[in-house]
């Protein structure tokens, strides 16, 4: 699933942090919401599997979300830490 953006792009802040929460970023079509500390992220991306809440969320640095988005957009697969073999 090729993307028109290059993986070397960095997330772009589309809404700065405020008293209501952390910043919102855009990266290769993903919309990434961050908490005030930048330690918890939720994102949506067309074509990406989302949990029952309608988004993927987790703890970690934004670079983890960027890597997940890059792998999904470049290969159409989840990186190995997110795949459970049965």
Secondary structure by P-SEA (a helix, b strand, c coil): ccccccccccccccccccccbbbbbbcccbbbbbccccccccccccccccccccbbbbbccaaaaaaaaaaaaacccccccccccc
